[in-house]
Amino acid sequence: MAITKSNDRVPRGDVVASLNFFNPPADGAVPFNYVDTPPAGEPQRNFSDATHDIVIEDIRGRESEFADSPESLDKNAFLLVQNLPPSAETDFVDDESIRKKYYPELEELLLKNVPGSTRVVFFDHTIRRAKKVETVTGTGTGPARGPVLRVHIDQTAKAAADRVHRHLPADEAEKLLQGRFRIINVWRPLNKGPVESSPLAFASSASVRDEDVVTVEHRYPKERNFIGQTAGIQYHPDQKWHYLSGMTGDERLLLECFDSEALKPGQTKVKGGRLAHTAFNDPRSVPDAEPRESIEVRTLVFGP
């Protein structure tokens, strides 16, 4: 495959870049990460990074393999949707406005593009910007939250089931857990032009072995009395990594963090149903590249 040097402000083509993978705690302890300030004497996290140079394939020019192809979700755990009309939400600085204007667009998008889906439940969103912006509500969009430069999966199977219980009444949750449910993040850039820096890389789910996926405790403050789970990803040379160069505001990536069908070995065509992903620093980015801004909206998708 050709490794491309880009002469444009937007790096294009396949690239070799450094990705930060999971390196387990040296003492063999359960891996953990504190969401906020850790208790006195404890580290923020007890695991480290193992950095590897990876060939990341650009799917620009090959979009038809991954767009308008429901099979891509089952095999790769990601799906590209293109040529969308402008969003009714234009500023992305007011959480309530985002929920009112942007969420309904995403509900329609998911029901249309996720085969068999019948219901969407939204549970949060995160905006990533290089610097703080003034917000209307002050409920989370303001503080600067840069791209995450560590390979991860947002939810484990246990965390996904816990999400259903947390966001739906108990009797309804139990019934929905009997059918197919997924956690899908809808990701899009917010830059006015194409993304110039910190693009998102994602590994085809079919290429990530179960043994590469390591549960990490996501510890919240004691007053919340809650420990969630994310997953760190260990490097393996068979992993197939992709990105989409120069993403624009009329494109969306559906990132499938969990699919309950994947828990039925031998009975399903779903290959893992969990997407390892990370931002990465493209070594071809121009020195004055515009910092990437983006929003990811996290959803529970039910059916069939």
Contacts in CASP RR format, 6 or more apart in sequence:
PFRMAT RR
TARGET T0000
AUTHOR 0000-0000-0000
METHOD contacts of the structure
MODEL  1
MAITKSNDRVPRGDVVASLNFFNPPADGAVPFNYVDTPPAGEPQRNFSDA
THDIVIEDIRGRESEFADSPESLDKNAFLLVQNLPPSAETDFVDDESIRK
KYYPELEELLLKNVPGSTRVVFFDHTIRRAKKVETVTGTGTGPARGPVLR
VHIDQTAKAAADRVHRHLPADEAEKLLQGRFRIINVWRPLNKGPVESSPL
AFASSASVRDEDVVTVEHRYPKERNFIGQTAGIQYHPDQKWHYLSGMTGD
ERLLLECFDSEALKPGQTKVKGGRLAHTAFNDPRSVPDAEPRESIEVRTL
VFGP
1 14 0 8 1.000
1 55 0 8 1.000
1 57 0 8 1.000
2 13 0 8 1.000
2 14 0 8 1.000
3 13 0 8 1.000
3 14 0 8 1.000
3 15 0 8 1.000
3 16 0 8 1.000
3 55 0 8 1.000
4 11 0 8 1.000
4 12 0 8 1.000
4 13 0 8 1.000
4 14 0 8 1.000
4 15 0 8 1.000
4 58 0 8 1.000
5 284 0 8 1.000
6 12 0 8 1.000
6 13 0 8 1.000
6 284 0 8 1.000
9 196 0 8 1.000
9 286 0 8 1.000
9 289 0 8 1.000
10 194 0 8 1.000
10 195 0 8 1.000
10 196 0 8 1.000
10 245 0 8 1.000
10 246 0 8 1.000
11 196 0 8 1.000
11 199 0 8 1.000
11 245 0 8 1.000
11 282 0 8 1.000
11 284 0 8 1.000
11 285 0 8 1.000
12 58 0 8 1.000
12 60 0 8 1.000
12 245 0 8 1.000
12 246 0 8 1.000
13 58 0 8 1.000
13 60 0 8 1.000
13 245 0 8 1.000
14 55 0 8 1.000
14 56 0 8 1.000
14 57 0 8 1.000
14 58 0 8 1.000
15 55 0 8 1.000
15 56 0 8 1.000
15 58 0 8 1.000
15 243 0 8 1.000
15 282 0 8 1.000
15 283 0 8 1.000
15 284 0 8 1.000
16 53 0 8 1.000
16 54 0 8 1.000
16 55 0 8 1.000
16 56 0 8 1.000
16 283 0 8 1.000
17 53 0 8 1.000
17 54 0 8 1.000
17 56 0 8 1.000
17 201 0 8 1.000
17 280 0 8 1.000
17 281 0 8 1.000
17 282 0 8 1.000
17 283 0 8 1.000
18 51 0 8 1.000
18 52 0 8 1.000
18 53 0 8 1.000
18 54 0 8 1.000
18 280 0 8 1.000
18 281 0 8 1.000
19 51 0 8 1.000
19 52 0 8 1.000
19 54 0 8 1.000
19 56 0 8 1.000
19 151 0 8 1.000
19 201 0 8 1.000
19 235 0 8 1.000
19 241 0 8 1.000
19 278 0 8 1.000
19 280 0 8 1.000
20 49 0 8 1.000
20 50 0 8 1.000
20 51 0 8 1.000
20 149 0 8 1.000
20 150 0 8 1.000
20 151 0 8 1.000
20 278 0 8 1.000
21 49 0 8 1.000
21 50 0 8 1.000
21 51 0 8 1.000
21 52 0 8 1.000
21 151 0 8 1.000
21 232 0 8 1.000
21 233 0 8 1.000
21 234 0 8 1.000
21 235 0 8 1.000
22 31 0 8 1.000
22 47 0 8 1.000
22 49 0 8 1.000
22 50 0 8 1.000
22 150 0 8 1.000
22 151 0 8 1.000
22 152 0 8 1.000
22 214 0 8 1.000
22 216 0 8 1.000
22 232 0 8 1.000
22 233 0 8 1.000
22 234 0 8 1.000
23 47 0 8 1.000
23 48 0 8 1.000
23 49 0 8 1.000
23 50 0 8 1.000
24 31 0 8 1.000
24 47 0 8 1.000
24 214 0 8 1.000
24 234 0 8 1.000
25 31 0 8 1.000
25 46 0 8 1.000
25 47 0 8 1.000
29 46 0 8 1.000
30 217 0 8 1.000
31 45 0 8 1.000
31 46 0 8 1.000
31 47 0 8 1.000
31 214 0 8 1.000
31 215 0 8 1.000
31 216 0 8 1.000
31 217 0 8 1.000
31 232 0 8 1.000
32 45 0 8 1.000
32 46 0 8 1.000
32 216 0 8 1.000
32 217 0 8 1.000
32 218 0 8 1.000
32 219 0 8 1.000
33 44 0 8 1.000
33 45 0 8 1.000
33 47 0 8 1.000
33 216 0 8 1.000
33 217 0 8 1.000
33 218 0 8 1.000
33 219 0 8 1.000
33 230 0 8 1.000
34 42 0 8 1.000
34 44 0 8 1.000
34 45 0 8 1.000
34 219 0 8 1.000
35 218 0 8 1.000
35 219 0 8 1.000
35 220 0 8 1.000
35 221 0 8 1.000
36 220 0 8 1.000
36 221 0 8 1.000
38 44 0 8 1.000
38 219 0 8 1.000
45 216 0 8 1.000
47 216 0 8 1.000
49 150 0 8 1.000
50 234 0 8 1.000
50 235 0 8 1.000
52 235 0 8 1.000
54 201 0 8 1.000
54 239 0 8 1.000
54 241 0 8 1.000
55 241 0 8 1.000
56 201 0 8 1.000
56 241 0 8 1.000
56 242 0 8 1.000
56 243 0 8 1.000
56 280 0 8 1.000
57 240 0 8 1.000
57 241 0 8 1.000
57 242 0 8 1.000
57 243 0 8 1.000
58 242 0 8 1.000
58 243 0 8 1.000
58 244 0 8 1.000
58 245 0 8 1.000
59 65 0 8 1.000
59 66 0 8 1.000
59 80 0 8 1.000
59 242 0 8 1.000
59 243 0 8 1.000
59 244 0 8 1.000
60 244 0 8 1.000
60 245 0 8 1.000
60 246 0 8 1.000
63 80 0 8 1.000
63 82 0 8 1.000
63 244 0 8 1.000
65 72 0 8 1.000
66 72 0 8 1.000
66 76 0 8 1.000
66 78 0 8 1.000
66 79 0 8 1.000
66 80 0 8 1.000
66 242 0 8 1.000
67 79 0 8 1.000
67 80 0 8 1.000
67 81 0 8 1.000
67 82 0 8 1.000
68 81 0 8 1.000
69 79 0 8 1.000
70 79 0 8 1.000
70 113 0 8 1.000
70 114 0 8 1.000
70 115 0 8 1.000
72 78 0 8 1.000
72 79 0 8 1.000
72 80 0 8 1.000
73 79 0 8 1.000
73 114 0 8 1.000
73 115 0 8 1.000
73 254 0 8 1.000
73 256 0 8 1.000
73 259 0 8 1.000
74 269 0 8 1.000
74 270 0 8 1.000
74 271 0 8 1.000
74 273 0 8 1.000
75 204 0 8 1.000
75 205 0 8 1.000
75 206 0 8 1.000
75 269 0 8 1.000
75 271 0 8 1.000
76 204 0 8 1.000
76 205 0 8 1.000
76 206 0 8 1.000
76 271 0 8 1.000
76 275 0 8 1.000
77 204 0 8 1.000
77 205 0 8 1.000
77 255 0 8 1.000
77 256 0 8 1.000
77 257 0 8 1.000
77 259 0 8 1.000
77 271 0 8 1.000
77 272 0 8 1.000
77 273 0 8 1.000
77 274 0 8 1.000
77 275 0 8 1.000
78 202 0 8 1.000
78 204 0 8 1.000
78 205 0 8 1.000
78 242 0 8 1.000
78 253 0 8 1.000
78 254 0 8 1.000
78 255 0 8 1.000
78 256 0 8 1.000
78 275 0 8 1.000
79 113 0 8 1.000
79 253 0 8 1.000
79 254 0 8 1.000
79 256 0 8 1.000
80 244 0 8 1.000
80 251 0 8 1.000
80 252 0 8 1.000
80 253 0 8 1.000
80 254 0 8 1.000
81 109 0 8 1.000
81 113 0 8 1.000
81 251 0 8 1.000
81 252 0 8 1.000
81 253 0 8 1.000
81 254 0 8 1.000
82 250 0 8 1.000
82 251 0 8 1.000
83 250 0 8 1.000
84 109 0 8 1.000
84 249 0 8 1.000
84 250 0 8 1.000
84 251 0 8 1.000
84 252 0 8 1.000
85 250 0 8 1.000
86 250 0 8 1.000
87 101 0 8 1.000
87 102 0 8 1.000
87 105 0 8 1.000
88 101 0 8 1.000
88 102 0 8 1.000
88 105 0 8 1.000
89 97 0 8 1.000
89 98 0 8 1.000
89 101 0 8 1.000
89 102 0 8 1.000
89 105 0 8 1.000
91 97 0 8 1.000
92 98 0 8 1.000
92 102 0 8 1.000
92 127 0 8 1.000
92 141 0 8 1.000
92 190 0 8 1.000
92 295 0 8 1.000
93 133 0 8 1.000
93 134 0 8 1.000
93 135 0 8 1.000
93 136 0 8 1.000
93 141 0 8 1.000
93 142 0 8 1.000
94 135 0 8 1.000
94 136 0 8 1.000
94 137 0 8 1.000
94 141 0 8 1.000
95 125 0 8 1.000
95 135 0 8 1.000
95 136 0 8 1.000
95 137 0 8 1.000
95 138 0 8 1.000
95 139 0 8 1.000
95 140 0 8 1.000
95 141 0 8 1.000
96 136 0 8 1.000
96 137 0 8 1.000
97 136 0 8 1.000
98 125 0 8 1.000
98 141 0 8 1.000
98 295 0 8 1.000
99 122 0 8 1.000
102 295 0 8 1.000
102 297 0 8 1.000
103 122 0 8 1.000
103 297 0 8 1.000
106 120 0 8 1.000
106 122 0 8 1.000
106 186 0 8 1.000
106 297 0 8 1.000
106 299 0 8 1.000
107 120 0 8 1.000
107 122 0 8 1.000
109 186 0 8 1.000
109 252 0 8 1.000
110 117 0 8 1.000
110 120 0 8 1.000
110 184 0 8 1.000
110 186 0 8 1.000
110 254 0 8 1.000
110 299 0 8 1.000
110 301 0 8 1.000
111 117 0 8 1.000
111 118 0 8 1.000
111 120 0 8 1.000
113 254 0 8 1.000
114 182 0 8 1.000
114 184 0 8 1.000
114 254 0 8 1.000
114 301 0 8 1.000
115 304 0 8 1.000
116 303 0 8 1.000
116 304 0 8 1.000
117 301 0 8 1.000
117 302 0 8 1.000
117 303 0 8 1.000
117 304 0 8 1.000
118 302 0 8 1.000
118 303 0 8 1.000
118 304 0 8 1.000
119 301 0 8 1.000
119 302 0 8 1.000
119 303 0 8 1.000
120 299 0 8 1.000
120 300 0 8 1.000
120 301 0 8 1.000
120 302 0 8 1.000
121 167 0 8 1.000
121 168 0 8 1.000
121 299 0 8 1.000
121 300 0 8 1.000
121 302 0 8 1.000
122 297 0 8 1.000
122 298 0 8 1.000
122 299 0 8 1.000
123 163 0 8 1.000
123 166 0 8 1.000
123 167 0 8 1.000
123 298 0 8 1.000
123 299 0 8 1.000
123 300 0 8 1.000
124 297 0 8 1.000
124 298 0 8 1.000
125 295 0 8 1.000
125 296 0 8 1.000
125 297 0 8 1.000
125 298 0 8 1.000
126 145 0 8 1.000
126 295 0 8 1.000
126 296 0 8 1.000
126 298 0 8 1.000
127 140 0 8 1.000
127 141 0 8 1.000
127 142 0 8 1.000
127 145 0 8 1.000
127 190 0 8 1.000
127 293 0 8 1.000
127 294 0 8 1.000
127 295 0 8 1.000
128 145 0 8 1.000
128 146 0 8 1.000
128 147 0 8 1.000
128 292 0 8 1.000
128 293 0 8 1.000
128 294 0 8 1.000
128 295 0 8 1.000
128 296 0 8 1.000
129 142 0 8 1.000
129 144 0 8 1.000
129 145 0 8 1.000
129 146 0 8 1.000
129 190 0 8 1.000
129 291 0 8 1.000
129 293 0 8 1.000
130 144 0 8 1.000
130 146 0 8 1.000
130 291 0 8 1.000
130 292 0 8 1.000
130 293 0 8 1.000
131 144 0 8 1.000
131 291 0 8 1.000
132 142 0 8 1.000
132 143 0 8 1.000
132 144 0 8 1.000
133 141 0 8 1.000
133 142 0 8 1.000
134 142 0 8 1.000
135 141 0 8 1.000
135 142 0 8 1.000
146 198 0 8 1.000
147 198 0 8 1.000
147 200 0 8 1.000
147 279 0 8 1.000
147 292 0 8 1.000
147 294 0 8 1.000
148 278 0 8 1.000
148 279 0 8 1.000
149 278 0 8 1.000
149 279 0 8 1.000
149 280 0 8 1.000
149 281 0 8 1.000
150 232 0 8 1.000
150 278 0 8 1.000
151 203 0 8 1.000
151 232 0 8 1.000
151 233 0 8 1.000
151 276 0 8 1.000
151 277 0 8 1.000
151 278 0 8 1.000
152 216 0 8 1.000
152 230 0 8 1.000
152 231 0 8 1.000
152 232 0 8 1.000
152 233 0 8 1.000
152 276 0 8 1.000
152 277 0 8 1.000
152 278 0 8 1.000
153 213 0 8 1.000
153 230 0 8 1.000
153 231 0 8 1.000
153 232 0 8 1.000
153 233 0 8 1.000
153 257 0 8 1.000
153 274 0 8 1.000
153 275 0 8 1.000
153 276 0 8 1.000
153 277 0 8 1.000
154 183 0 8 1.000
154 185 0 8 1.000
154 230 0 8 1.000
154 257 0 8 1.000
154 298 0 8 1.000
155 163 0 8 1.000
155 183 0 8 1.000
155 229 0 8 1.000
155 230 0 8 1.000
155 231 0 8 1.000
155 257 0 8 1.000
155 258 0 8 1.000
156 215 0 8 1.000
156 229 0 8 1.000
156 230 0 8 1.000
156 231 0 8 1.000
156 258 0 8 1.000
157 258 0 8 1.000
157 260 0 8 1.000
157 263 0 8 1.000
158 215 0 8 1.000
158 229 0 8 1.000
159 218 0 8 1.000
159 228 0 8 1.000
159 229 0 8 1.000
159 230 0 8 1.000
159 258 0 8 1.000
160 181 0 8 1.000
160 183 0 8 1.000
160 257 0 8 1.000
160 258 0 8 1.000
160 260 0 8 1.000
161 177 0 8 1.000
162 228 0 8 1.000
163 183 0 8 1.000
163 300 0 8 1.000
164 173 0 8 1.000
164 176 0 8 1.000
164 177 0 8 1.000
164 181 0 8 1.000
164 300 0 8 1.000
165 173 0 8 1.000
167 300 0 8 1.000
168 176 0 8 1.000
176 302 0 8 1.000
177 260 0 8 1.000
179 260 0 8 1.000
179 302 0 8 1.000
179 303 0 8 1.000
180 259 0 8 1.000
180 260 0 8 1.000
180 261 0 8 1.000
180 302 0 8 1.000
180 303 0 8 1.000
180 304 0 8 1.000
181 260 0 8 1.000
181 300 0 8 1.000
181 301 0 8 1.000
181 302 0 8 1.000
181 303 0 8 1.000
182 256 0 8 1.000
182 257 0 8 1.000
182 258 0 8 1.000
182 259 0 8 1.000
182 260 0 8 1.000
182 300 0 8 1.000
182 301 0 8 1.000
182 302 0 8 1.000
183 256 0 8 1.000
183 257 0 8 1.000
183 258 0 8 1.000
183 298 0 8 1.000
183 299 0 8 1.000
183 300 0 8 1.000
183 301 0 8 1.000
184 254 0 8 1.000
184 255 0 8 1.000
184 256 0 8 1.000
184 257 0 8 1.000
184 298 0 8 1.000
184 299 0 8 1.000
184 301 0 8 1.000
185 254 0 8 1.000
185 255 0 8 1.000
185 257 0 8 1.000
185 296 0 8 1.000
185 297 0 8 1.000
185 298 0 8 1.000
185 299 0 8 1.000
186 252 0 8 1.000
186 253 0 8 1.000
186 254 0 8 1.000
186 255 0 8 1.000
186 296 0 8 1.000
186 297 0 8 1.000
186 299 0 8 1.000
187 200 0 8 1.000
187 252 0 8 1.000
187 253 0 8 1.000
187 254 0 8 1.000
187 255 0 8 1.000
187 294 0 8 1.000
187 295 0 8 1.000
187 296 0 8 1.000
188 247 0 8 1.000
188 249 0 8 1.000
188 251 0 8 1.000
188 252 0 8 1.000
188 253 0 8 1.000
188 294 0 8 1.000
188 295 0 8 1.000
189 195 0 8 1.000
189 247 0 8 1.000
189 248 0 8 1.000
189 249 0 8 1.000
189 251 0 8 1.000
189 292 0 8 1.000
189 293 0 8 1.000
189 294 0 8 1.000
190 249 0 8 1.000
190 293 0 8 1.000
190 294 0 8 1.000
190 295 0 8 1.000
191 249 0 8 1.000
191 290 0 8 1.000
191 292 0 8 1.000
191 293 0 8 1.000
193 248 0 8 1.000
193 249 0 8 1.000
193 290 0 8 1.000
194 246 0 8 1.000
194 247 0 8 1.000
194 248 0 8 1.000
195 245 0 8 1.000
195 246 0 8 1.000
195 247 0 8 1.000
195 248 0 8 1.000
195 292 0 8 1.000
196 246 0 8 1.000
196 285 0 8 1.000
196 286 0 8 1.000
196 289 0 8 1.000
196 290 0 8 1.000
196 292 0 8 1.000
197 281 0 8 1.000
197 282 0 8 1.000
197 285 0 8 1.000
197 289 0 8 1.000
197 290 0 8 1.000
197 291 0 8 1.000
197 292 0 8 1.000
198 279 0 8 1.000
198 280 0 8 1.000
198 281 0 8 1.000
198 282 0 8 1.000
198 291 0 8 1.000
198 292 0 8 1.000
199 243 0 8 1.000
199 244 0 8 1.000
199 245 0 8 1.000
199 246 0 8 1.000
199 247 0 8 1.000
199 279 0 8 1.000
199 280 0 8 1.000
199 282 0 8 1.000
199 292 0 8 1.000
200 243 0 8 1.000
200 244 0 8 1.000
200 247 0 8 1.000
200 253 0 8 1.000
200 277 0 8 1.000
200 278 0 8 1.000
200 279 0 8 1.000
200 294 0 8 1.000
201 241 0 8 1.000
201 242 0 8 1.000
201 243 0 8 1.000
201 277 0 8 1.000
201 278 0 8 1.000
201 279 0 8 1.000
201 280 0 8 1.000
202 241 0 8 1.000
202 242 0 8 1.000
202 243 0 8 1.000
202 253 0 8 1.000
202 255 0 8 1.000
202 275 0 8 1.000
202 276 0 8 1.000
202 277 0 8 1.000
203 233 0 8 1.000
203 239 0 8 1.000
203 240 0 8 1.000
203 241 0 8 1.000
203 242 0 8 1.000
203 275 0 8 1.000
203 276 0 8 1.000
203 277 0 8 1.000
204 239 0 8 1.000
204 240 0 8 1.000
204 242 0 8 1.000
204 271 0 8 1.000
205 256 0 8 1.000
205 271 0 8 1.000
205 272 0 8 1.000
205 273 0 8 1.000
205 274 0 8 1.000
205 275 0 8 1.000
205 276 0 8 1.000
206 240 0 8 1.000
206 271 0 8 1.000
206 272 0 8 1.000
207 238 0 8 1.000
207 239 0 8 1.000
207 240 0 8 1.000
208 233 0 8 1.000
208 236 0 8 1.000
208 239 0 8 1.000
208 272 0 8 1.000
208 274 0 8 1.000
208 276 0 8 1.000
209 236 0 8 1.000
209 238 0 8 1.000
210 272 0 8 1.000
211 234 0 8 1.000
212 233 0 8 1.000
212 234 0 8 1.000
212 235 0 8 1.000
212 236 0 8 1.000
212 239 0 8 1.000
212 276 0 8 1.000
213 231 0 8 1.000
213 232 0 8 1.000
213 233 0 8 1.000
213 234 0 8 1.000
213 274 0 8 1.000
213 276 0 8 1.000
214 231 0 8 1.000
214 232 0 8 1.000
214 233 0 8 1.000
214 234 0 8 1.000
215 229 0 8 1.000
215 230 0 8 1.000
215 231 0 8 1.000
215 232 0 8 1.000
216 229 0 8 1.000
216 230 0 8 1.000
216 231 0 8 1.000
216 232 0 8 1.000
217 227 0 8 1.000
217 228 0 8 1.000
217 229 0 8 1.000
218 227 0 8 1.000
218 228 0 8 1.000
218 229 0 8 1.000
218 230 0 8 1.000
219 227 0 8 1.000
219 228 0 8 1.000
220 226 0 8 1.000
220 227 0 8 1.000
220 228 0 8 1.000
231 274 0 8 1.000
231 276 0 8 1.000
233 276 0 8 1.000
239 276 0 8 1.000
243 280 0 8 1.000
244 251 0 8 1.000
244 253 0 8 1.000
247 253 0 8 1.000
255 275 0 8 1.000
255 277 0 8 1.000
255 296 0 8 1.000
256 273 0 8 1.000
256 274 0 8 1.000
256 275 0 8 1.000
257 274 0 8 1.000
257 275 0 8 1.000
257 298 0 8 1.000
258 273 0 8 1.000
258 274 0 8 1.000
259 270 0 8 1.000
259 272 0 8 1.000
259 273 0 8 1.000
259 274 0 8 1.000
261 268 0 8 1.000
261 270 0 8 1.000
261 273 0 8 1.000
262 268 0 8 1.000
262 270 0 8 1.000
262 271 0 8 1.000
262 272 0 8 1.000
262 273 0 8 1.000
262 274 0 8 1.000
279 292 0 8 1.000
END
